[in-house]
Amino acid sequence: MSNEQTVFLGIDAGTQSLKLLAYDAVQKQILHVSAAPLELISRDDGSREQLAAWWLDALRQCMGELPAEIKARVRGIGISGQQHGFVPLNKAGEVIAPAKLWCDTSTIAECEEITARFGGSARCIDAVGNPIMPGYTAPKVLWLKKNKPDIYSELAHILLPHDYLNFYLTGKIFTEYGDASGTGYLNILRREYDRDMLAAIDPDRDLLPLLPPLLEANATVALGQKAAGEFGLPPGILVSTGGGDNMMAAFGTGSIAPGVLTLSLGTSGTLFAHCENPAIDPQGDLAAFCSSSGGWLPLLCTMNCTVATELTRKALGKSIPECEALLEESEPGAGGLQSLPFYNGERIPNLPNARASLHGMTDTNMTAGNQYRAAMEGATFTLRRGLDAFARAGQQFKAIRLTGGGAKSPHWRQMVADVFNLPVEVPAQQEGAAFGAAMQALWACTESGDLPALVNEHLAVDASLGCVPVTENVSAYKALYQNFLDLLGKQYPGIQ
């Protein structure tokens, strides 16, 4: 690595914002972070969409804020993107419809149709590793065919959000196994597109030629001259394959070797860990994804994490510091209040039509502190089901690495430690997905053979933010979690 070009950019295109991080691999220092907000199109039918042009506008804003001195030293770029989105392109490489996102639940009928054609949910899990879920890319493709046939007839390329940003930067169409495994049509067992599943999506058209080639996790593609000129970047920069935001957060939290469990408290909640072999949950709660580091990344995703706390906070008319103070006035169990925080429906458990609800209200427990704690507990209990799923897949852990916006809350960190009965560690680099994308770019550009050693060299844990389970809270939350499961089963029979 030359002394001049030691900077790696990590770009994370999330649901609420696009972030850019510049990391100096020699100084082991984050030099710059910028962010640009993103809008969201929401409709009553469950549609959640964004325009791909918004991502580019946000990227231009963030690149514009990056100092020229740092730009001159960039060696590599890694892209992290929200998973499962569908970006349709025509033959000219133009986006021809809004991108349907991971949180879109308008494709329930399409999921059922694809699953029936393929032979049922159990066969989906056995054959490709995952059931077909609302939010995955596969049903979005069928939705486009059924609802916008004129646009579908122009469809020439099926890209994911991070694929599209890579395409814009390089002029090349490609993807990698991690993000592609969240589409529903990648066979994660054989690590190839599944022709039978593609036929179940559209029996009338061969979709395989529309899919991007799969590159290995440590591959690179040269930055295109057009993008280099637009963003004022020097020649010779390489773009790594990147990956889905959870796959990049695995780099950013150290979940690139077995034994590390990462919990991300973001808009969605995710729980994931690296595995050397496919980890299949027979109940289908655990998504058997590939990683973006060469292995597998079994993962559980919920759609309502900080969504629940933020909606409650806004309804209470409080700031985040005020809500943190309110938690001091409340105890585990929130005075008997129980929240099922399914504001956007839910992915796991698979309840796309569910709605949020609050239970156990009395004239004495409806305090602001109890309401906020109930929202936080409901989101945490929903994620806690993931630990059960990992156990079914034969995995156990000694600690949790916590990331995402919710990890900034001391009360939430302690709640996670108590509910999961595991010590909590917090990486010093808070922008997990963006930092992870920079780490993947560093790995790809340096061709290091020992990825865990490379990541551990650059990843730091902030000991001041860690916490351990409190014995009396663990005991209380064990009973409260069972109460949550009982309530969930009563409200939605068949859900365990």
Disulfide bonds with the S-S distance in Angstrom:
none
